Amino acid sequence: MCRIRYFDTIILIPNLIFLLFLIIKWYYTRTKLNSSKPLLFTVSCLICIVSFVNIIRCLYAMIFAEQTSYAKGITLKLLWLLVRFTLLCTELSLLVFGIYFGRSSPNRPWMKTIKILIISSTCSLIYTIIQAVLEFHGDTRPSSFRITNYNLYSYGGMKFLLISSSIFLIMYIIIFFLPLLCRQHRKYLPIRRSFYIYCFVMVFMNGIQIIGTILNLTETTQYAMW
């Protein structure tokens, strides 16, 4: 019986398609990705890294699907944490890029971009280390999933995910309503509509995560495994 999970396949296929799209897009827009476009180049690299790391994790899980060794479990957790780190780093970088570059292009854009990446990477690393401690400390899956062999990636546990998602939700809501809250300083705020659409999407996604974690913490989904 094949032990390859649908979970890995569902994640792998869209990432392969998306990475292929990025490569083709990169080929046709390579003239724009030069020294005068550090923001576009950096964002493209971050998104490519996220897709590539996701693909590596899925392929490893599928290739060694028949193995049940302790080393495989540790490797999968480390790859999962790397995925979380790259995702969060990209998310924070896009947010700061939108705020900082949303009004105008500053002087020495490469230096500003590097500083933003360092700050985002540091914050993401701290978050990932906390999650890693929780992941390796014990089984942080919801109790309803522990009775099965289904290996659910637990994001450091439901309580940690609930707290972090709530913090991100509040942060994105505040940023989304900044033009209304700080009308006297609107000239310093981002003017691109796409930035606020991005914030709205992140509010929606974090809201869904909060609902899911609350359902798991209250064991509302305990009958879903039967």
MIFI-42228 format. One line per field, with one value per atom (N, C-alpha, C): residue number from 1; atom name; z, y, x. Coordinates in steps of 0.02 Angstrom, whole numbers, plus 50000, padded with zeros to 5 digits. Layout:
REM MIFI-42228
seq	[NUM_...]
atom	[CA_...]
c3	[Z_...]
c2	[Y_...]
c1	[X_...]
//
This chain:
REM MIFI-42228
seq	[1_1_1_2_2_2_3_3_3_4_4_4_5_5_5_6_6_6_7_7_7_8_8_8_9_9_9_10_10_10_11_11_11_12_12_12_13_13_13_14_14_14_15_15_15_16_16_16_17_17_17_18_18_18_19_19_19_20_20_20_21_21_21_22_22_22_23_23_23_24_24_24_25_25_25_26_26_26_27_27_27_28_28_28_29_29_29_30_30_30_31_31_31_32_32_32_33_33_33_34_34_34_35_35_35_36_36_36_37_37_37_38_38_38_39_39_39_40_40_40_41_41_41_42_42_42_43_43_43_44_44_44_45_45_45_46_46_46_47_47_47_48_48_48_49_49_49_50_50_50_51_51_51_52_52_52_53_53_53_54_54_54_55_55_55_56_56_56_57_57_57_58_58_58_59_59_59_60_60_60_61_61_61_62_62_62_63_63_63_64_64_64_65_65_65_66_66_66_67_67_67_68_68_68_69_69_69_70_70_70_71_71_71_72_72_72_73_73_73_74_74_74_75_75_75_76_76_76_77_77_77_78_78_78_79_79_79_80_80_80_81_81_81_82_82_82_83_83_83_84_84_84_85_85_85_86_86_86_87_87_87_88_88_88_89_89_89_90_90_90_91_91_91_92_92_92_93_93_93_94_94_94_95_95_95_96_96_96_97_97_97_98_98_98_99_99_99_100_100_100_101_101_101_102_102_102_103_103_103_104_104_104_105_105_105_106_106_106_107_107_107_108_108_108_109_109_109_110_110_110_111_111_111_112_112_112_113_113_113_114_114_114_115_115_115_116_116_116_117_117_117_118_118_118_119_119_119_120_120_120_121_121_121_122_122_122_123_123_123_124_124_124_125_125_125_126_126_126_127_127_127_128_128_128_129_129_129_130_130_130_131_131_131_132_132_132_133_133_133_134_134_134_135_135_135_136_136_136_137_137_137_138_138_138_139_139_139_140_140_140_141_141_141_142_142_142_143_143_143_144_144_144_145_145_145_146_146_146_147_147_147_148_148_148_149_149_149_150_150_150_151_151_151_152_152_152_153_153_153_154_154_154_155_155_155_156_156_156_157_157_157_158_158_158_159_159_159_160_160_160_161_161_161_162_162_162_163_163_163_164_164_164_165_165_165_166_166_166_167_167_167_168_168_168_169_169_169_170_170_170_171_171_171_172_172_172_173_173_173_174_174_174_175_175_175_176_176_176_177_177_177_178_178_178_179_179_179_180_180_180_181_181_181_182_182_182_183_183_183_184_184_184_185_185_185_186_186_186_187_187_187_188_188_188_189_189_189_190_190_190_191_191_191_192_192_192_193_193_193_194_194_194_195_195_195_196_196_196_197_197_197_198_198_198_199_199_199_200_200_200_201_201_201_202_202_202_203_203_203_204_204_204_205_205_205_206_206_206_207_207_207_208_208_208_209_209_209_210_210_210_211_211_211_212_212_212_213_213_213_214_214_214_215_215_215_216_216_216_217_217_217_218_218_218_219_219_219_220_220_220_221_221_221_222_222_222_223_223_223_224_224_224_225_225_225_226_226_226]
atom	[N_CA_C_N_CA_C_N_CA_C_N_CA_C_N_CA_C_N_CA_C_N_CA_C_N_CA_C_N_CA_C_N_CA_C_N_CA_C_N_CA_C_N_CA_C_N_CA_C_N_CA_C_N_CA_C_N_CA_C_N_CA_C_N_CA_C_N_CA_C_N_CA_C_N_CA_C_N_CA_C_N_CA_C_N_CA_C_N_CA_C_N_CA_C_N_CA_C_N_CA_C_N_CA_C_N_CA_C_N_CA_C_N_CA_C_N_CA_C_N_CA_C_N_CA_C_N_CA_C_N_CA_C_N_CA_C_N_CA_C_N_CA_C_N_CA_C_N_CA_C_N_CA_C_N_CA_C_N_CA_C_N_CA_C_N_CA_C_N_CA_C_N_CA_C_N_CA_C_N_CA_C_N_CA_C_N_CA_C_N_CA_C_N_CA_C_N_CA_C_N_CA_C_N_CA_C_N_CA_C_N_CA_C_N_CA_C_N_CA_C_N_CA_C_N_CA_C_N_CA_C_N_CA_C_N_CA_C_N_CA_C_N_CA_C_N_CA_C_N_CA_C_N_CA_C_N_CA_C_N_CA_C_N_CA_C_N_CA_C_N_CA_C_N_CA_C_N_CA_C_N_CA_C_N_CA_C_N_CA_C_N_CA_C_N_CA_C_N_CA_C_N_CA_C_N_CA_C_N_CA_C_N_CA_C_N_CA_C_N_CA_C_N_CA_C_N_CA_C_N_CA_C_N_CA_C_N_CA_C_N_CA_C_N_CA_C_N_CA_C_N_CA_C_N_CA_C_N_CA_C_N_CA_C_N_CA_C_N_CA_C_N_CA_C_N_CA_C_N_CA_C_N_CA_C_N_CA_C_N_CA_C_N_CA_C_N_CA_C_N_CA_C_N_CA_C_N_CA_C_N_CA_C_N_CA_C_N_CA_C_N_CA_C_N_CA_C_N_CA_C_N_CA_C_N_CA_C_N_CA_C_N_CA_C_N_CA_C_N_CA_C_N_CA_C_N_CA_C_N_CA_C_N_CA_C_N_CA_C_N_CA_C_N_CA_C_N_CA_C_N_CA_C_N_CA_C_N_CA_C_N_CA_C_N_CA_C_N_CA_C_N_CA_C_N_CA_C_N_CA_C_N_CA_C_N_CA_C_N_CA_C_N_CA_C_N_CA_C_N_CA_C_N_CA_C_N_CA_C_N_CA_C_N_CA_C_N_CA_C_N_CA_C_N_CA_C_N_CA_C_N_CA_C_N_CA_C_N_CA_C_N_CA_C_N_CA_C_N_CA_C_N_CA_C_N_CA_C_N_CA_C_N_CA_C_N_CA_C_N_CA_C_N_CA_C_N_CA_C_N_CA_C_N_CA_C_N_CA_C_N_CA_C_N_CA_C_N_CA_C_N_CA_C_N_CA_C_N_CA_C_N_CA_C_N_CA_C_N_CA_C_N_CA_C_N_CA_C_N_CA_C_N_CA_C_N_CA_C_N_CA_C_N_CA_C_N_CA_C_N_CA_C_N_CA_C_N_CA_C_N_CA_C_N_CA_C_N_CA_C_N_CA_C_N_CA_C_N_CA_C_N_CA_C_N_CA_C_N_CA_C_N_CA_C_N_CA_C_N_CA_C_N_CA_C_N_CA_C_N_CA_C_N_CA_C_N_CA_C_N_CA_C_N_CA_C_N_CA_C_N_CA_C_N_CA_C_N_CA_C_N_CA_C_N_CA_C_N_CA_C_N_CA_C_N_CA_C_N_CA_C]
c3	[50000_50000_50000_49956_49950_50011_50040_50099_50083_50018_49998_50016_50053_50077_50026_50025_49981_50000_50064_50090_50053_50044_50010_49935_49905_49833_49819_49861_49852_49857_49901_49908_49852_49831_49782_49714_49689_49621_49611_49654_49644_49648_49693_49699_49637_49607_49545_49489_49483_49431_49442_49506_49522_49510_49528_49517_49442_49403_49331_49303_49328_49308_49324_49384_49405_49360_49342_49299_49230_49202_49137_49142_49195_49205_49213_49250_49261_49194_49150_49086_49044_49045_49003_49035_49101_49134_49162_49137_49165_49154_49103_49092_49148_49180_49236_49301_49305_49367_49365_49366_49365_49427_49429_49488_49505_49458_49471_49498_49502_49527_49584_49639_49694_49726_49730_49763_49723_49658_49615_49616_49613_49614_49680_49736_49802_49812_49794_49802_49759_49698_49654_49684_49712_49743_49804_49846_49906_49888_49838_49818_49788_49749_49720_49775_49825_49881_49918_49931_49966_49927_49862_49820_49818_49810_49805_49870_49927_49992_50002_49983_49988_49945_49885_49840_49869_49896_49926_49983_50026_50083_50059_50009_49983_49950_49909_49875_49925_49977_50028_50062_50080_50114_50069_50003_49957_49939_49930_49912_49968_50029_50087_50125_50088_50119_50156_50132_50163_50228_50239_50299_50358_50416_50477_50532_50511_50559_50596_50652_50692_50654_50616_50578_50526_50495_50444_50476_50536_50570_50587_50610_50627_50565_50510_50447_50421_50424_50401_50444_50509_50552_50537_50525_50508_50442_50392_50328_50336_50377_50390_50423_50471_50504_50455_50409_50358_50312_50296_50256_50294_50358_50398_50403_50409_50413_50348_50291_50227_50214_50232_50223_50265_50329_50373_50353_50334_50312_50251_50204_50144_50161_50205_50225_50259_50306_50340_50293_50249_50202_50155_50130_50086_50123_50186_50226_50235_50254_50265_50199_50146_50080_50061_50072_50055_50093_50158_50199_50181_50172_50163_50091_50042_49972_49942_49983_49957_49935_49960_49943_49890_49897_49848_49852_49805_49804_49841_49896_49936_49903_49929_49906_49929_49891_49907_49920_49871_49882_49900_49874_49890_49965_49993_50064_50106_50088_50124_50120_50060_50051_50094_50096_50137_50211_50234_50305_50321_50275_50286_50288_50244_50244_50309_50334_50397_50455_50458_50511_50505_50444_50434_50450_50429_50443_50518_50553_50625_50661_50644_50675_50658_50596_50575_50610_50620_50654_50726_50760_50829_50833_50789_50786_50773_50725_50707_50763_50799_50856_50910_50924_50974_50951_50887_50861_50863_50848_50849_50919_50969_51038_51056_51035_51049_51009_50946_50904_50931_50953_50975_51049_51084_51155_51166_51120_51126_51068_51073_51022_51030_50984_50989_50945_50917_50876_50920_50890_50928_50952_51010_51041_50996_50955_50912_50856_50841_50789_50817_50882_50911_50911_50901_50901_50834_50785_50718_50700_50644_50618_50573_50568_50524_50555_50517_50541_50522_50565_50552_50577_50533_50554_50598_50659_50711_50723_50686_50694_50765_50801_50869_50920_50898_50943_50930_50947_50933_50973_51035_51076_51047_51027_50996_50931_50891_50827_50839_50890_50906_50927_50970_50994_50937_50898_50843_50789_50773_50722_50746_50810_50838_50835_50849_50845_50773_50726_50656_50632_50655_50636_50659_50721_50747_50709_50695_50659_50590_50553_50485_50486_50536_50541_50553_50598_50612_50549_50514_50453_50400_50395_50344_50356_50420_50436_50451_50438_50451_50415_50352_50318_50354_50389_50426_50495_50525_50593_50596_50542_50541_50480_50478_50421_50415_50472_50470_50441_50441_50416_50355_50318_50260_50206_50204_50153_50163_50223_50236_50228_50216_50211_50139_50130_50062_50024_49960_49919_49872_49866_49820_49848_49807_49827_49838_49799_49805_49874_49906_49973_50023_50019_50066_50050_49986_49969_49999_49997_50027_50102_50136_50208_50222_50180_50189_50181_50131_50121_50181_50209_50267_50329_50335_50390_50384_50323_50311_50327_50305_50316_50390_50425_50496_50535_50511_50542_50535_50476_50465_50511_50519_50564_50636_50657_50725_50736_50688_50694_50698_50655_50655_50721_50748_50811_50869_50869_50921_50918_50857_50849_50874_50860_50883_50958_50987_51059_51097_51068_51101_51080_51039_51016_50978_50944_50903_50844_50822_50763_50779_50840_50861_50822_50796_50760_50686_50665_50595_50576_50626_50611_50607_50620_50621_50557]
c2	[49940_50000_50062_50108_50169_50214_50238_50279_50354_50371_50441_50474_50529_50561_50610_50617_50666_50737_50746_50811_50836_50792_50811_50823_50781_50788_50853_50869_50930_50992_50990_51047_51048_50989_50985_51011_50989_51006_51081_51117_51190_51225_51202_51233_51223_51163_51151_51196_51200_51243_51316_51337_51407_51423_51376_51387_51390_51348_51350_51417_51440_51506_51562_51558_51609_51609_51548_51543_51573_51557_51585_51660_51683_51754_51790_51757_51786_51793_51744_51746_51806_51819_51872_51942_51944_52009_52019_51981_51985_52053_52090_52156_52205_52191_52235_52216_52155_52132_52149_52213_52236_52277_52309_52345_52404_52426_52483_52461_52394_52368_52319_52342_52296_52266_52303_52278_52221_52230_52178_52115_52125_52069_52031_52067_52036_51996_52026_51992_51929_51933_51874_51818_51837_51787_51755_51795_51769_51719_51736_51692_51627_51632_51572_51527_51556_51517_51480_51514_51483_51422_51431_51375_51318_51335_51284_51243_51276_51241_51197_51221_51180_51118_51125_51068_51017_51041_50996_50956_50990_50955_50902_50919_50871_50812_50825_50770_50723_50752_50710_50665_50695_50656_50601_50614_50565_50511_50530_50482_50432_50457_50413_50398_50392_50381_50315_50264_50198_50193_50242_50240_50271_50242_50268_50280_50295_50302_50369_50372_50433_50489_50471_50522_50555_50515_50543_50593_50576_50622_50688_50684_50744_50786_50753_50789_50824_50790_50820_50880_50875_50932_50991_50977_51030_51064_51023_51051_51092_51068_51104_51171_51171_51234_51282_51254_51296_51327_51288_51315_51372_51362_51413_51476_51467_51524_51564_51531_51566_51600_51567_51597_51660_51656_51713_51770_51752_51803_51840_51803_51834_51877_51852_51890_51956_51954_52015_52063_52035_52077_52114_52078_52110_52165_52152_52202_52265_52256_52315_52349_52311_52341_52385_52359_52397_52461_52460_52520_52570_52544_52587_52613_52570_52590_52609_52609_52621_52692_52739_52810_52833_52817_52839_52794_52801_52762_52800_52771_52805_52803_52843_52841_52777_52755_52693_52635_52618_52566_52498_52480_52416_52410_52464_52463_52458_52494_52491_52422_52392_52325_52274_52278_52232_52239_52301_52313_52282_52290_52262_52185_52156_52083_52058_52095_52075_52077_52130_52137_52081_52070_52018_51949_51936_51871_51860_51912_51907_51891_51928_51915_51846_51825_51758_51703_51715_51666_51657_51712_51708_51668_51684_51649_51574_51558_51488_51450_51482_51449_51432_51478_51464_51405_51406_51351_51285_51288_51227_51197_51240_51216_51180_51210_51179_51115_51114_51055_50996_51008_50954_50937_50980_50968_50910_50902_50847_50848_50806_50801_50860_50908_50968_50965_50907_50900_50904_50925_50924_50854_50848_50782_50736_50762_50720_50687_50714_50686_50637_50634_50592_50518_50504_50435_50401_50439_50412_50417_50387_50392_50453_50494_50553_50604_50621_50667_50739_50773_50841_50890_50934_50985_51036_51043_51075_51148_51177_51249_51266_51221_51235_51224_51196_51186_51235_51216_51257_51323_51320_51381_51432_51407_51452_51481_51439_51463_51514_51502_51548_51616_51616_51679_51716_51681_51714_51739_51699_51721_51781_51784_51841_51904_51897_51955_51980_51934_51954_51984_51957_51983_52055_52069_52137_52184_52160_52201_52220_52171_52185_52229_52220_52263_52335_52346_52414_52446_52408_52434_52448_52405_52414_52479_52496_52555_52617_52612_52669_52733_52729_52791_52827_52789_52819_52840_52804_52819_52876_52884_52936_52981_53015_53058_53117_53140_53196_53176_53111_53087_53042_53051_53008_53015_53071_53081_53036_53007_52961_52888_52875_52806_52781_52716_52688_52708_52720_52742_52687_52634_52580_52540_52533_52496_52422_52395_52324_52308_52356_52345_52332_52371_52364_52301_52281_52218_52160_52166_52114_52109_52166_52166_52135_52150_52122_52046_52021_51949_51916_51948_51920_51921_51972_51974_51914_51901_51845_51778_51769_51706_51694_51746_51739_51727_51757_51746_51673_51644_51573_51529_51546_51508_51511_51569_51578_51535_51535_51494_51420_51399_51329_51308_51351_51334_51331_51377_51377_51312_51291_51229_51169_51169_51114_51115_51175_51181_51160_51173_51153_51083_51050_50982_50976_51030_51028_50981_50972_50931_50859_50837_50771_50715_50728_50676_50674_50723_50725_50667_50635_50581_50513_50512_50447_50440]
c1	[50042_50000_50044_50028_50068_50056_50111_50106_50111_50113_50116_50050_50053_49992_49966_49900_49869_49891_49905_49927_49988_50038_50100_50088_50047_50032_49995_49947_49908_49951_50002_50047_50099_50123_50177_50155_50098_50077_50069_50033_50027_50095_50139_50204_50247_50244_50280_50255_50189_50159_50178_50174_50189_50263_50308_50379_50395_50362_50371_50347_50290_50265_50314_50344_50393_50454_50477_50536_50522_50464_50445_50437_50404_50394_50461_50506_50573_50610_50602_50637_50614_50549_50522_50529_50541_50548_50618_50666_50734_50766_50743_50771_50752_50695_50673_50708_50731_50763_50837_50851_50920_50934_50990_51011_50965_50927_50882_50814_50804_50740_50752_50782_50797_50736_50681_50621_50591_50584_50556_50600_50665_50712_50707_50705_50703_50638_50582_50517_50515_50541_50542_50585_50642_50686_50653_50620_50588_50533_50492_50438_50465_50518_50550_50577_50608_50636_50581_50525_50468_50443_50433_50408_50459_50523_50575_50580_50579_50584_50523_50465_50404_50408_50435_50443_50492_50547_50597_50566_50527_50495_50447_50406_50357_50391_50443_50478_50511_50541_50574_50522_50465_50413_50385_50382_50354_50405_50469_50520_50532_50533_50546_50481_50427_50362_50358_50395_50392_50432_50477_50519_50482_50492_50461_50513_50574_50629_50624_50658_50660_50695_50748_50785_50741_50697_50652_50604_50579_50533_50567_50630_50667_50680_50700_50714_50651_50594_50532_50513_50524_50509_50554_50618_50665_50648_50628_50607_50543_50497_50436_50450_50496_50514_50549_50587_50619_50566_50515_50459_50425_50412_50380_50423_50488_50534_50533_50538_50538_50471_50416_50350_50342_50360_50353_50400_50461_50509_50483_50455_50426_50366_50323_50264_50282_50329_50349_50386_50427_50463_50415_50365_50316_50278_50263_50227_50269_50332_50375_50391_50400_50412_50353_50292_50233_50227_50246_50242_50297_50358_50416_50421_50406_50411_50344_50292_50225_50212_50250_50239_50288_50350_50401_50461_50506_50567_50622_50648_50698_50767_50812_50881_50915_50964_51001_50952_50911_50860_50889_50948_50978_50993_51021_51037_50974_50922_50858_50828_50832_50805_50841_50908_50947_50930_50922_50904_50836_50789_50722_50726_50766_50773_50805_50854_50886_50836_50796_50746_50694_50669_50618_50646_50708_50739_50748_50768_50778_50713_50660_50595_50569_50578_50556_50596_50661_50703_50681_50667_50643_50578_50532_50468_50479_50522_50534_50568_50614_50647_50597_50551_50499_50456_50437_50397_50436_50500_50542_50545_50553_50556_50491_50434_50369_50360_50383_50376_50415_50477_50520_50509_50473_50461_50413_50367_50319_50270_50219_50168_50120_50125_50084_50022_50008_49948_49885_49829_49767_49752_49720_49709_49669_49624_49583_49623_49683_49725_49776_49785_49837_49817_49754_49731_49742_49768_49779_49853_49870_49938_49948_49897_49901_49948_50000_50051_50033_49998_49977_50030_50052_50100_50063_50088_50048_50064_50110_50125_50145_50177_50196_50141_50086_50029_49973_49913_49855_49855_49880_49882_49931_49989_50039_50013_49981_49953_49898_49857_49803_49831_49882_49911_49945_49986_50022_49974_49923_49874_49835_49819_49783_49826_49890_49936_49941_49949_49953_49887_49832_49766_49759_49775_49770_49817_49877_49927_49901_49874_49850_49787_49744_49685_49705_49753_49777_49807_49848_49880_49827_49777_49725_49686_49674_49635_49679_49743_49787_49766_49745_49724_49666_49624_49568_49589_49636_49658_49708_49746_49798_49789_49734_49719_49768_49793_49840_49907_49922_49986_49978_49924_49910_49963_49997_50048_50109_50114_50170_50150_50086_50061_50062_50064_50063_50000_50008_49951_49927_49966_49947_49888_49838_49778_49794_49841_49859_49887_49920_49947_49892_49839_49783_49742_49740_49708_49747_49813_49856_49842_49837_49822_49754_49705_49638_49640_49676_49682_49715_49766_49801_49756_49713_49664_49617_49594_49549_49583_49644_49680_49694_49715_49728_49663_49609_49543_49522_49534_49518_49560_49624_49668_49644_49621_49597_49535_49489_49429_49447_49495_49516_49548_49591_49624_49574_49526_49475_49433_49416_49378_49418_49484_49526_49535_49544_49554_49491_49433_49371_49349_49392_49380_49314_49296_49234_49242_49305_49318_49337_49325_49348_49313_49252_49217_49235_49278_49297_49343_49374_49420_49386_49322_49287_49245]
//
